[in-house]
Amino acid sequence: MTVPTSDHGRFPKVTIRDAVPVDAPALAALERVSPDSGPLAVEIEIKDDYFALAARYPGVRGYVAMAPPSSAVVGMLFASIAPTQINGDLAPGAYLFALRVHPAYRRQGVASSLIAHACERARVEQNARVIWAAVASRNEPSLRTFRRAGFHQERALGVRIAAPGLLPHRRPASITCRPAMPDDLPYAAEALNAGYANHQFWRPLTAERLAVELATVHHSPADVTTGLVPDGNPVGVASAFVPGRVARLRFLGLRVLPNPLNKLLSLFLRPVPLRLLLVRYASLPADQPQAVTDLLRCLHRRHLSEAWVLALVRDPLEPVWTAVFRLPGLNASVCLLVRSEQPIEAARPWCLT
């Protein structure tokens, strides 16, 4: 499907159509020239195509914006549509991600057109009742774009960036940990659904769906860690994703610093890849803070050869956030912006997976 947009600025027109596999090189090039404009500037060079990467999400479809006369791809946006927990019920929900616009085409309405197109398709084709996106809290251009598009409900989630795998044990571990095996996936799905039972934007998992996600490119069941108490019963589970398997990440600078200083930092840091471990799913025992630390430490140690630091996103309303906050590290935040006809209850924790 191809849809023309209205005129914007000095460019006569852009059109939006469904992304197709042949677009993969253009999407990788667009990612490379469009680093995040939030407080932390990171260059991302995709090793595999976006379609393989996006397959981790259910119900994925991508859209690209093209500019005449060459029909070059100047913007992209992906949407994942699946049953989603909203105010205690399940409803069709769309998560928007990977919004990128070529620097030469910014401030021309390309991002707004992509968002409007994705929202309309989700509403008409899947009856999506709620649509949300995640933006770095200080990425003002993206925040303004989503707000103008009707994303008026917001929540800041905490991001803890830590390196627990590098810390020595100062006390006996309260749990033992092991990587998951295929037979563990039913328990993992059940534990995660129970752990996120009260969360806004949680997509309930089945063992089969979890197996599909873990079978995508550069992923495996071993990326799931199960924590066991001394009697052998499981007490928590966490699933990790290593971005370095699918992309090269390089640090470009901090937006809060003057440009000359950022350029100097970039000279020293850009040759060094940014090795990050993202905790995507985690059902952690809020009443056992030491078990939380042990499980995350074990998860990180298993990936030390690939990742130096661990990042975990949590709503500060969650009781487990107190235990996560105890991990030595730095705090950041990410803003969830929501477009919905009904108010999203603020008393429930929100989640981003």
C-alpha beads as a LAMMPS data file, in Angstrom:
LAMMPS data file: protein, C-alpha beads

353 atoms
352 bonds

1 atom types
1 bond types

-500.0 500.0 xlo xhi
-500.0 500.0 ylo yhi
-500.0 500.0 zlo zhi

Masses

1 110.0

Atoms # bond

1 1 1 0.000 0.000 0.000
2 1 1 1.337 3.427 -1.005
3 1 1 -0.151 6.648 0.340
4 1 1 0.848 10.166 -0.780
5 1 1 1.287 12.761 1.946
6 1 1 0.670 16.489 1.782
7 1 1 3.396 18.940 0.821
8 1 1 5.988 19.779 3.458
9 1 1 8.518 22.594 3.144
10 1 1 10.950 22.633 0.260
11 1 1 10.307 19.010 -0.716
12 1 1 7.322 18.611 -3.044
13 1 1 5.913 15.426 -1.535
14 1 1 6.705 12.130 0.167
15 1 1 4.803 8.886 -0.143
16 1 1 4.439 6.147 2.443
17 1 1 4.239 2.455 1.654
18 1 1 4.725 -0.885 3.365
19 1 1 8.347 -1.837 3.945
20 1 1 9.468 -4.903 1.982
21 1 1 12.598 -7.067 2.287
22 1 1 14.325 -5.323 -0.618
23 1 1 14.334 -2.155 1.553
24 1 1 16.717 -3.741 4.087
25 1 1 19.917 -2.011 2.850
26 1 1 18.172 1.381 2.729
27 1 1 16.840 0.935 6.273
28 1 1 20.305 0.028 7.561
29 1 1 21.764 3.115 5.855
30 1 1 19.012 5.303 7.319
31 1 1 19.728 3.987 10.818
32 1 1 23.423 4.758 10.406
33 1 1 22.862 8.443 9.511
34 1 1 20.108 8.998 12.095
35 1 1 21.594 8.611 15.588
36 1 1 19.291 9.138 18.530
37 1 1 18.927 12.829 19.334
38 1 1 18.376 12.256 23.040
39 1 1 20.905 12.993 25.790
40 1 1 23.127 10.084 24.717
41 1 1 24.155 10.064 21.058
42 1 1 24.809 6.561 19.760
43 1 1 25.611 5.471 16.226
44 1 1 23.937 2.192 15.246
45 1 1 25.178 0.103 12.347
46 1 1 22.802 -2.780 11.697
47 1 1 24.480 -6.095 10.826
48 1 1 21.251 -7.813 9.810
49 1 1 18.125 -6.402 8.217
50 1 1 15.392 -4.766 10.266
51 1 1 12.906 -7.472 9.372
52 1 1 14.951 -10.125 11.161
53 1 1 15.404 -7.846 14.167
54 1 1 11.739 -6.801 14.307
55 1 1 10.607 -10.435 14.247
56 1 1 11.100 -10.526 18.023
57 1 1 7.846 -8.559 18.303
58 1 1 4.412 -9.999 17.511
59 1 1 2.311 -8.737 14.610
60 1 1 5.080 -6.595 13.096
61 1 1 4.779 -4.455 9.994
62 1 1 7.026 -1.688 8.718
63 1 1 6.424 1.513 6.753
64 1 1 8.818 3.654 4.732
65 1 1 8.593 7.240 3.466
66 1 1 9.963 7.958 -0.005
67 1 1 10.862 11.289 -1.572
68 1 1 10.725 12.076 -5.299
69 1 1 12.178 12.130 -7.840
70 1 1 14.438 9.186 -6.945
71 1 1 11.971 7.546 -4.512
72 1 1 14.785 7.261 -1.991
73 1 1 13.806 5.968 1.461
74 1 1 13.994 8.993 3.786
75 1 1 12.009 7.708 6.767
76 1 1 10.818 4.526 8.439
77 1 1 8.630 3.324 11.284
78 1 1 7.696 -0.140 12.563
79 1 1 4.560 -1.181 14.443
80 1 1 3.865 -4.280 16.543
81 1 1 0.183 -5.101 17.061
82 1 1 -0.958 -7.677 19.612
83 1 1 -3.417 -8.170 22.505
84 1 1 -2.283 -5.844 25.274
85 1 1 -3.222 -5.351 28.923
86 1 1 -4.980 -2.010 29.404
87 1 1 -6.704 -1.116 32.686
88 1 1 -7.056 -4.791 33.609
89 1 1 -8.472 -5.958 30.265
90 1 1 -6.971 -7.230 27.028
91 1 1 -7.337 -5.005 23.958
92 1 1 -5.621 -4.723 20.575
93 1 1 -2.592 -2.475 21.113
94 1 1 0.079 -1.133 18.779
95 1 1 3.662 -0.389 19.836
96 1 1 5.528 1.985 17.493
97 1 1 9.316 1.718 17.290
98 1 1 12.331 2.438 15.057
99 1 1 11.125 5.869 13.928
100 1 1 13.942 7.320 11.799
101 1 1 14.060 10.274 9.390
102 1 1 17.043 11.239 7.244
103 1 1 18.637 14.436 8.629
104 1 1 18.109 16.275 5.320
105 1 1 14.354 15.633 5.538
106 1 1 13.702 16.527 9.148
107 1 1 11.253 19.270 10.097
108 1 1 9.358 18.543 6.893
109 1 1 6.537 16.492 8.419
110 1 1 7.946 13.097 7.453
111 1 1 7.865 11.701 11.007
112 1 1 4.346 13.019 11.590
113 1 1 3.163 11.431 8.338
114 1 1 4.671 8.073 9.270
115 1 1 3.064 8.135 12.718
116 1 1 -0.325 9.118 11.331
117 1 1 -0.130 6.376 8.714
118 1 1 0.855 3.678 11.237
119 1 1 -1.893 4.749 13.657
120 1 1 -4.559 4.712 10.969
121 1 1 -3.518 1.311 9.666
122 1 1 -3.513 -0.128 13.214
123 1 1 -6.961 1.312 13.902
124 1 1 -8.610 0.282 10.636
125 1 1 -6.990 -3.125 10.092
126 1 1 -6.572 -4.380 13.666
127 1 1 -9.015 -2.218 15.639
128 1 1 -6.148 -1.039 17.864
129 1 1 -7.602 0.751 20.873
130 1 1 -4.313 2.017 22.282
131 1 1 -1.034 2.973 20.606
132 1 1 2.195 3.812 22.398
133 1 1 5.860 4.564 21.806
134 1 1 9.019 4.957 23.895
135 1 1 11.255 8.021 23.587
136 1 1 14.361 9.029 25.540
137 1 1 13.124 11.540 28.098
138 1 1 15.314 14.376 26.779
139 1 1 14.768 13.730 23.088
140 1 1 12.693 16.879 22.680
141 1 1 12.182 16.711 18.871
142 1 1 10.669 13.220 19.085
143 1 1 8.621 14.079 22.160
144 1 1 7.116 17.093 20.379
145 1 1 6.351 15.022 17.282
146 1 1 4.425 12.365 19.210
147 1 1 2.589 14.932 21.308
148 1 1 1.439 16.726 18.163
149 1 1 0.201 13.358 16.864
150 1 1 -2.176 12.981 19.812
151 1 1 0.041 11.030 22.225
152 1 1 -1.053 13.043 25.241
153 1 1 -0.740 10.508 28.084
154 1 1 2.824 10.099 29.344
155 1 1 4.805 8.250 31.969
156 1 1 8.539 8.340 32.751
157 1 1 10.039 4.918 33.441
158 1 1 13.336 4.467 35.226
159 1 1 16.343 2.952 33.467
160 1 1 19.082 1.479 35.635
161 1 1 22.444 1.089 33.879
162 1 1 24.796 -1.084 35.885
163 1 1 27.609 -3.619 35.626
164 1 1 26.645 -6.208 38.268
165 1 1 28.588 -8.964 36.542
166 1 1 31.866 -7.235 37.380
167 1 1 31.228 -7.084 41.116
168 1 1 32.617 -9.770 43.433
169 1 1 30.231 -11.652 45.686
170 1 1 30.436 -10.270 49.217
171 1 1 28.000 -12.791 50.635
172 1 1 26.727 -16.254 49.702
173 1 1 24.258 -16.132 46.845
174 1 1 20.650 -16.481 48.006
175 1 1 19.682 -18.399 44.856
176 1 1 21.286 -20.529 42.198
177 1 1 20.836 -19.644 38.542
178 1 1 20.945 -21.575 35.310
179 1 1 20.143 -20.855 31.687
180 1 1 16.723 -21.922 30.534
181 1 1 16.182 -24.973 28.399
182 1 1 13.282 -25.500 26.006
183 1 1 11.389 -27.435 28.689
184 1 1 11.594 -24.369 30.969
185 1 1 9.672 -22.081 28.609
186 1 1 6.180 -22.953 29.946
187 1 1 7.320 -21.971 33.450
188 1 1 9.030 -18.837 32.129
189 1 1 5.903 -17.688 30.276
190 1 1 3.709 -18.418 33.301
191 1 1 6.075 -16.593 35.674
192 1 1 6.347 -13.561 33.408
193 1 1 2.574 -13.340 32.952
194 1 1 2.158 -13.532 36.734
195 1 1 4.874 -10.944 37.341
196 1 1 3.346 -8.478 34.882
197 1 1 -0.293 -9.301 35.690
198 1 1 -1.046 -5.774 36.906
199 1 1 1.013 -3.880 34.326
200 1 1 -0.221 -1.597 31.598
201 1 1 1.020 -2.516 28.062
202 1 1 2.035 -6.076 28.922
203 1 1 1.461 -8.548 26.070
204 1 1 0.662 -11.940 27.659
205 1 1 3.080 -14.664 26.578
206 1 1 2.639 -18.318 25.793
207 1 1 5.479 -20.825 25.796
208 1 1 5.046 -21.085 22.034
209 1 1 5.287 -17.317 21.500
210 1 1 8.332 -17.105 23.770
211 1 1 9.962 -19.933 21.800
212 1 1 9.339 -18.028 18.532
213 1 1 10.966 -14.877 19.938
214 1 1 13.968 -16.795 21.235
215 1 1 14.390 -18.507 17.869
216 1 1 14.827 -15.212 16.016
217 1 1 18.198 -14.107 14.708
218 1 1 21.007 -14.088 17.313
219 1 1 18.743 -15.249 20.131
220 1 1 18.315 -18.522 22.040
221 1 1 16.586 -20.002 25.115
222 1 1 19.950 -19.694 26.920
223 1 1 19.335 -15.927 27.043
224 1 1 16.689 -16.663 29.674
225 1 1 17.979 -17.151 33.216
226 1 1 15.995 -18.914 35.932
227 1 1 16.692 -18.344 39.623
228 1 1 16.207 -21.266 42.013
229 1 1 15.942 -21.209 45.804
230 1 1 17.798 -23.925 47.766
231 1 1 14.896 -26.395 47.591
232 1 1 15.086 -26.260 43.781
233 1 1 11.916 -24.269 43.178
234 1 1 12.119 -21.329 40.762
235 1 1 11.824 -17.859 42.284
236 1 1 12.390 -15.571 39.318
237 1 1 13.177 -15.403 35.636
238 1 1 14.796 -12.819 33.368
239 1 1 15.341 -12.668 29.619
240 1 1 18.191 -10.723 28.035
241 1 1 18.911 -9.407 24.577
242 1 1 22.393 -8.417 23.371
243 1 1 22.088 -5.580 20.803
244 1 1 25.726 -6.122 19.791
245 1 1 24.723 -9.354 18.088
246 1 1 22.633 -7.507 15.517
247 1 1 24.218 -4.053 15.415
248 1 1 27.457 -2.207 16.105
249 1 1 26.850 0.530 18.658
250 1 1 29.294 3.412 19.039
251 1 1 29.178 6.291 21.474
252 1 1 29.117 9.734 19.810
253 1 1 28.715 12.054 22.777
254 1 1 26.475 13.579 25.423
255 1 1 24.070 16.281 24.267
256 1 1 24.530 18.183 27.533
257 1 1 28.191 18.832 26.680
258 1 1 29.455 21.514 24.271
259 1 1 30.083 20.313 20.721
260 1 1 33.905 20.707 20.898
261 1 1 34.029 18.477 23.962
262 1 1 31.723 15.932 22.314
263 1 1 33.985 15.802 19.276
264 1 1 36.965 15.158 21.530
265 1 1 35.105 12.406 23.400
266 1 1 34.028 10.871 20.121
267 1 1 37.635 10.624 18.913
268 1 1 38.507 8.449 21.899
269 1 1 35.267 6.495 22.360
270 1 1 33.926 5.943 18.854
271 1 1 36.466 3.211 17.966
272 1 1 35.298 1.266 21.042
273 1 1 31.981 -0.563 20.569
274 1 1 29.268 0.053 23.148
275 1 1 28.517 -3.369 24.608
276 1 1 25.113 -3.423 26.249
277 1 1 22.860 -6.125 27.686
278 1 1 19.145 -5.279 27.653
279 1 1 16.917 -7.044 30.160
280 1 1 13.785 -7.405 28.085
281 1 1 11.544 -9.475 30.380
282 1 1 12.002 -9.995 34.108
283 1 1 9.794 -11.424 36.844
284 1 1 11.754 -10.632 39.980
285 1 1 10.890 -11.287 43.657
286 1 1 10.287 -7.808 45.079
287 1 1 10.317 -9.180 48.641
288 1 1 13.802 -10.684 48.159
289 1 1 16.160 -7.853 47.166
290 1 1 19.251 -10.052 47.417
291 1 1 17.665 -12.588 45.060
292 1 1 17.033 -9.777 42.547
293 1 1 20.697 -8.770 42.691
294 1 1 21.878 -12.385 42.407
295 1 1 19.677 -13.165 39.416
296 1 1 20.694 -10.040 37.494
297 1 1 24.338 -10.584 38.414
298 1 1 24.158 -14.136 37.083
299 1 1 22.435 -12.994 33.886
300 1 1 25.163 -10.417 33.288
301 1 1 28.064 -12.729 34.089
302 1 1 26.807 -15.148 31.469
303 1 1 27.083 -12.399 28.829
304 1 1 30.260 -10.656 30.002
305 1 1 32.105 -11.607 26.824
306 1 1 29.436 -9.747 24.822
307 1 1 28.215 -6.984 27.126
308 1 1 29.888 -4.746 29.695
309 1 1 26.831 -3.044 31.148
310 1 1 23.271 -4.088 31.837
311 1 1 20.200 -1.906 31.299
312 1 1 16.863 -2.614 32.964
313 1 1 13.693 -0.528 32.482
314 1 1 11.179 -0.386 35.303
315 1 1 8.324 1.791 36.508
316 1 1 9.308 3.357 39.854
317 1 1 5.819 2.357 41.067
318 1 1 6.926 -1.290 41.017
319 1 1 8.111 -2.607 44.393
320 1 1 11.048 -4.339 42.663
321 1 1 12.453 -0.968 41.555
322 1 1 13.890 -0.454 45.055
323 1 1 15.959 -3.637 44.708
324 1 1 17.009 -2.767 41.153
325 1 1 18.066 0.684 42.307
326 1 1 20.518 -0.931 44.746
327 1 1 22.657 -2.117 41.843
328 1 1 25.669 0.207 41.541
329 1 1 25.236 2.255 38.404
330 1 1 23.585 5.230 36.755
331 1 1 19.975 6.263 36.315
332 1 1 18.309 7.434 33.125
333 1 1 14.695 7.544 32.029
334 1 1 12.530 6.762 29.053
335 1 1 9.161 8.349 28.341
336 1 1 6.178 6.259 27.272
337 1 1 3.737 8.306 25.203
338 1 1 0.246 6.950 24.665
339 1 1 -2.593 7.663 22.275
340 1 1 -5.843 6.216 23.577
341 1 1 -9.530 7.062 23.665
342 1 1 -9.698 5.989 27.311
343 1 1 -7.477 7.267 30.137
344 1 1 -4.718 4.851 31.101
345 1 1 -4.914 4.261 34.854
346 1 1 -1.855 5.860 36.432
347 1 1 -2.082 3.787 39.625
348 1 1 -0.978 0.620 37.792
349 1 1 2.692 0.147 36.826
350 1 1 3.466 0.646 33.143
351 1 1 5.942 -1.591 31.344
352 1 1 8.176 -1.511 28.274
353 1 1 9.494 -4.824 26.980

Bonds

1 1 1 2
2 1 2 3
3 1 3 4
4 1 4 5
5 1 5 6
6 1 6 7
7 1 7 8
8 1 8 9
9 1 9 10
10 1 10 11
11 1 11 12
12 1 12 13
13 1 13 14
14 1 14 15
15 1 15 16
16 1 16 17
17 1 17 18
18 1 18 19
19 1 19 20
20 1 20 21
21 1 21 22
22 1 22 23
23 1 23 24
24 1 24 25
25 1 25 26
26 1 26 27
27 1 27 28
28 1 28 29
29 1 29 30
30 1 30 31
31 1 31 32
32 1 32 33
33 1 33 34
34 1 34 35
35 1 35 36
36 1 36 37
37 1 37 38
38 1 38 39
39 1 39 40
40 1 40 41
41 1 41 42
42 1 42 43
43 1 43 44
44 1 44 45
45 1 45 46
46 1 46 47
47 1 47 48
48 1 48 49
49 1 49 50
50 1 50 51
51 1 51 52
52 1 52 53
53 1 53 54
54 1 54 55
55 1 55 56
56 1 56 57
57 1 57 58
58 1 58 59
59 1 59 60
60 1 60 61
61 1 61 62
62 1 62 63
63 1 63 64
64 1 64 65
65 1 65 66
66 1 66 67
67 1 67 68
68 1 68 69
69 1 69 70
70 1 70 71
71 1 71 72
72 1 72 73
73 1 73 74
74 1 74 75
75 1 75 76
76 1 76 77
77 1 77 78
78 1 78 79
79 1 79 80
80 1 80 81
81 1 81 82
82 1 82 83
83 1 83 84
84 1 84 85
85 1 85 86
86 1 86 87
87 1 87 88
88 1 88 89
89 1 89 90
90 1 90 91
91 1 91 92
92 1 92 93
93 1 93 94
94 1 94 95
95 1 95 96
96 1 96 97
97 1 97 98
98 1 98 99
99 1 99 100
100 1 100 101
101 1 101 102
102 1 102 103
103 1 103 104
104 1 104 105
105 1 105 106
106 1 106 107
107 1 107 108
108 1 108 109
109 1 109 110
110 1 110 111
111 1 111 112
112 1 112 113
113 1 113 114
114 1 114 115
115 1 115 116
116 1 116 117
117 1 117 118
118 1 118 119
119 1 119 120
120 1 120 121
121 1 121 122
122 1 122 123
123 1 123 124
124 1 124 125
125 1 125 126
126 1 126 127
127 1 127 128
128 1 128 129
129 1 129 130
130 1 130 131
131 1 131 132
132 1 132 133
133 1 133 134
134 1 134 135
135 1 135 136
136 1 136 137
137 1 137 138
138 1 138 139
139 1 139 140
140 1 140 141
141 1 141 142
142 1 142 143
143 1 143 144
144 1 144 145
145 1 145 146
146 1 146 147
147 1 147 148
148 1 148 149
149 1 149 150
150 1 150 151
151 1 151 152
152 1 152 153
153 1 153 154
154 1 154 155
155 1 155 156
156 1 156 157
157 1 157 158
158 1 158 159
159 1 159 160
160 1 160 161
161 1 161 162
162 1 162 163
163 1 163 164
164 1 164 165
165 1 165 166
166 1 166 167
167 1 167 168
168 1 168 169
169 1 169 170
170 1 170 171
171 1 171 172
172 1 172 173
173 1 173 174
174 1 174 175
175 1 175 176
176 1 176 177
177 1 177 178
178 1 178 179
179 1 179 180
180 1 180 181
181 1 181 182
182 1 182 183
183 1 183 184
184 1 184 185
185 1 185 186
186 1 186 187
187 1 187 188
188 1 188 189
189 1 189 190
190 1 190 191
191 1 191 192
192 1 192 193
193 1 193 194
194 1 194 195
195 1 195 196
196 1 196 197
197 1 197 198
198 1 198 199
199 1 199 200
200 1 200 201
201 1 201 202
202 1 202 203
203 1 203 204
204 1 204 205
205 1 205 206
206 1 206 207
207 1 207 208
208 1 208 209
209 1 209 210
210 1 210 211
211 1 211 212
212 1 212 213
213 1 213 214
214 1 214 215
215 1 215 216
216 1 216 217
217 1 217 218
218 1 218 219
219 1 219 220
220 1 220 221
221 1 221 222
222 1 222 223
223 1 223 224
224 1 224 225
225 1 225 226
226 1 226 227
227 1 227 228
228 1 228 229
229 1 229 230
230 1 230 231
231 1 231 232
232 1 232 233
233 1 233 234
234 1 234 235
235 1 235 236
236 1 236 237
237 1 237 238
238 1 238 239
239 1 239 240
240 1 240 241
241 1 241 242
242 1 242 243
243 1 243 244
244 1 244 245
245 1 245 246
246 1 246 247
247 1 247 248
248 1 248 249
249 1 249 250
250 1 250 251
251 1 251 252
252 1 252 253
253 1 253 254
254 1 254 255
255 1 255 256
256 1 256 257
257 1 257 258
258 1 258 259
259 1 259 260
260 1 260 261
261 1 261 262
262 1 262 263
263 1 263 264
264 1 264 265
265 1 265 266
266 1 266 267
267 1 267 268
268 1 268 269
269 1 269 270
270 1 270 271
271 1 271 272
272 1 272 273
273 1 273 274
274 1 274 275
275 1 275 276
276 1 276 277
277 1 277 278
278 1 278 279
279 1 279 280
280 1 280 281
281 1 281 282
282 1 282 283
283 1 283 284
284 1 284 285
285 1 285 286
286 1 286 287
287 1 287 288
288 1 288 289
289 1 289 290
290 1 290 291
291 1 291 292
292 1 292 293
293 1 293 294
294 1 294 295
295 1 295 296
296 1 296 297
297 1 297 298
298 1 298 299
299 1 299 300
300 1 300 301
301 1 301 302
302 1 302 303
303 1 303 304
304 1 304 305
305 1 305 306
306 1 306 307
307 1 307 308
308 1 308 309
309 1 309 310
310 1 310 311
311 1 311 312
312 1 312 313
313 1 313 314
314 1 314 315
315 1 315 316
316 1 316 317
317 1 317 318
318 1 318 319
319 1 319 320
320 1 320 321
321 1 321 322
322 1 322 323
323 1 323 324
324 1 324 325
325 1 325 326
326 1 326 327
327 1 327 328
328 1 328 329
329 1 329 330
330 1 330 331
331 1 331 332
332 1 332 333
333 1 333 334
334 1 334 335
335 1 335 336
336 1 336 337
337 1 337 338
338 1 338 339
339 1 339 340
340 1 340 341
341 1 341 342
342 1 342 343
343 1 343 344
344 1 344 345
345 1 345 346
346 1 346 347
347 1 347 348
348 1 348 349
349 1 349 350
350 1 350 351
351 1 351 352
352 1 352 353
